[in-house]
Amino acid sequence: VGNYAEPRFLPCGDLALSVELGDEINRDVNARVLALEYLIQRKGLHGVSETVPSYRSLLVYYDPATVGWDELTRSLRALWREARPEVLPPARTVEIPCCYGGELGFELEAAAKTLGLAAEEVAWLHASADYYVYFVGFTPGLPYMTGMPERLTIPRLDQPRTKTPPGSVSIGGIQCCIYSVESPGGFWVLGRTPLLLYDPGAAEPSLLRPGDHVRFRMIDRAEFDKIAAAVAEGGYAPRIERV
Amino acid sequence: MASMLVHDAGPQTTVQDLGRRGSLRVGIPPSGPMDREAFLLANRLVGNADDAAGLECTLIGPCIEFADERWVAVTGADMPVTLNGAAMPGWAAIEVEAGDVLKLGAARSGVRGYIAISGGIDTPPALGSRSTYLRGRLGGFEGRVLRKADCLPLGPASGGAPAEVHEEMIPNYTVEPTVRVVLGPQDDRFTKRGIAVLFEAPYEMTQQSDRMGARLRGARIEHTRGHDIISDGVPLGGIQVVGDGQPIVLLADRQSTGGYTKIGAVCSFDIGRVCQVKPGQRLRFRQVSVAGAHEFLRAYRKEVDEAITFPSP
């Protein structure tokens, strides 16, 4: 469903092309994008320097001195035939502690009102779901996720904020995201995680990777402060499991 | 360890090398010099490897004191260069000694100036690169712009020789450039007239431009239906057109992905030229095919490789 019968190759200047695999946001199309990227990495495709996955397409950077358009699209088409979700290594599940409501989740009450639910119910529903990271991008370490219970589907804010604190766990439409750096935002902020989604000092600056699963764990303010202090000292290891 | 001291930094001077690779997939842009050609030639003038780290300065250059013997070269924007107060040429290797003070003034034309120092700047690499990504506080010197009294570590210098860039290869930034564009990935979301306008009308550089993108102003580029797309990867030079019909050319510190239509992308070999257009100056776009762009790229690389005259042995 949503997959094209053949991939579309779209020019992106002289050093990149976009491989588009479908026309909608769904898990199967995205898994094929990630599988294609994985096969490119594993096979070390000649002349390809970098890849950037998104919902339904893979941006491929290449050097035309090494590989031309025709040869590259031929190789990509061949890999696409093998690019099934099953080729991917087991996904990770990352646990993200989140303190809902209060000053950290400053739009929980308003979101609950808009949805016609109690604030506690919104927090509970949000924390009970399994989220899937389609891709990480826009700003460093920012995950684009779905998996929210349908009852939390909510229009975006009419008036986007100019500043959203990093770590803000937010919802808009059917999506959930966690702001990774201070930035403008149009999603409702339900809570905040003390974890750093982007840590420029870390060997691997982004906590999340495309294809990860995320589970939120509800914490209170005291635990938030305790974890935040441990994170600041570099003494907190997030819980990560292989599914 | 050898070092150089910043007496005065200028408004936005950063450490850059050729940029980082492989981190766009987690939202971290490559960074690196906005004008890759000028940066590369500066490194080659002082005998450095192409990927040695140097300085990029913006509109006004820094004032730097050296602590040992080095070769330096200044390229890019036309900034007056002095060594201990005496005028020096740009686009040429200059020999400096301990205690010498190099100063770059305000750009007469162009925007970004480059300083290469033999041995290169030896700040710790982050994700395999010394390039500064300002918004992400990553790489370079403490992930930030340089300030007065910063002391930059330098790598071991390995000789050097007088060398200069051929005069005809030194760009004239006062003229209105025409930069080449490949249509796509979302050119099908624009009307025929919208596409025609892009290649006919001049566009003016605005003050809101930065290392992330060049925001241009000019004739409105017309969409067929809306400007939103399912978010996808943003290539180097991608020309994003939002609801107001105005183009933004996305550059070294660009967002990795975005949800707006991209009518085309400026070719890599013309990106540097876009980055030297001052606010208020204009530029024009010209359409090329992918195959045509690859021909131009080949010719361009050859030209850059032959741009420097080294002394005969």
Contacts between the chains, C-beta under 8 A, distances in Angstrom:
chain1	res1	chain2	res2	distance
A	10	B	184	4.9
A	10	B	185	3.6
A	10	B	186	7.9
A	11	B	182	5.0
A	11	B	183	7.0
A	11	B	184	4.0
A	11	B	185	6.8
A	11	B	265	7.6
A	11	B	290	5.0
A	12	B	182	7.7
A	12	B	184	6.4
A	12	B	185	5.5
A	12	B	233	7.6
A	12	B	235	3.7
A	12	B	238	6.7
A	12	B	262	7.7
A	12	B	265	5.3
A	13	B	182	5.3
A	13	B	235	5.2
A	13	B	236	6.3
A	13	B	237	4.9
A	13	B	238	7.2
A	13	B	264	7.8
A	13	B	265	3.2
A	13	B	266	6.8
A	13	B	267	5.8
A	13	B	268	6.6
A	13	B	293	7.3
A	14	B	182	6.3
A	14	B	265	7.9
A	14	B	267	4.6
A	14	B	268	5.5
A	14	B	269	7.4
A	14	B	290	7.0
A	14	B	293	3.9
A	14	B	294	6.2
A	14	B	296	7.7
A	14	B	297	5.4
A	15	B	235	7.4
A	15	B	236	6.5
A	15	B	268	5.1
A	16	B	233	7.8
A	16	B	235	4.3
A	16	B	236	7.1
A	16	B	265	7.5
A	18	B	184	7.8
A	18	B	185	4.7
A	18	B	232	6.3
A	18	B	233	6.4
A	18	B	235	7.8
A	20	B	185	7.7
A	20	B	232	7.7
A	24	B	230	7.4
A	25	B	230	6.0
A	37	B	25	7.7
A	49	B	21	6.0
A	50	B	21	5.5
A	50	B	22	5.7
A	50	B	24	5.9
A	50	B	25	7.6
A	51	B	25	6.4
A	52	B	24	4.7
A	52	B	25	5.3
A	52	B	233	3.9
A	52	B	256	5.8
A	52	B	257	6.9
A	53	B	25	6.3
A	53	B	233	7.8
A	54	B	230	7.8
A	54	B	231	5.5
A	54	B	232	4.5
A	54	B	233	5.5
A	54	B	257	5.1
A	55	B	230	5.2
A	55	B	231	6.1
A	55	B	232	7.2
A	56	B	230	5.9
A	56	B	232	7.6
A	57	B	232	4.8
A	57	B	233	6.9
A	58	B	233	7.5
A	59	B	24	7.9
A	59	B	232	6.9
A	59	B	233	2.8
A	59	B	234	7.8
A	59	B	235	6.3
A	61	B	235	7.7
A	64	B	294	4.5
A	64	B	297	6.1
A	65	B	297	7.6
A	65	B	298	7.1
A	65	B	301	7.3
A	68	B	294	7.1
A	69	B	290	5.5
A	69	B	291	7.2
A	69	B	294	7.5
A	135	B	25	7.8
A	135	B	257	6.8
A	136	B	25	7.0
A	136	B	26	4.7
A	136	B	27	5.3
A	137	B	24	7.8
A	137	B	25	7.8
A	137	B	26	7.6
A	137	B	27	4.4
A	137	B	231	7.6
A	137	B	233	7.8
A	137	B	255	7.2
A	137	B	256	4.2
A	137	B	257	3.7
A	138	B	27	6.2
A	138	B	231	7.5
A	138	B	255	5.1
A	138	B	256	6.7
A	138	B	257	5.4
A	138	B	258	6.8
A	139	B	27	5.7
A	139	B	135	7.7
A	139	B	255	6.9
A	140	B	26	6.7
A	140	B	27	4.3
A	140	B	28	4.7
A	140	B	136	4.9
A	140	B	138	7.8
A	141	B	26	6.1
A	141	B	27	5.7
A	141	B	28	8.0
A	142	B	27	5.8
A	144	B	231	7.1
A	180	B	27	7.3
A	181	B	135	7.0
A	181	B	136	7.0
A	198	B	27	7.6
A	198	B	136	7.0
A	200	B	126	7.0
A	200	B	136	5.7
A	200	B	137	5.0
A	200	B	138	4.3
A	200	B	143	5.9
A	205	B	23	7.7
A	205	B	26	7.1
A	205	B	28	6.6
A	205	B	127	7.1
A	205	B	136	7.8
A	205	B	138	7.1
A	206	B	26	3.6
A	206	B	27	6.7
A	206	B	28	7.4
A	208	B	26	7.8
A	209	B	26	6.8
A	210	B	25	6.6
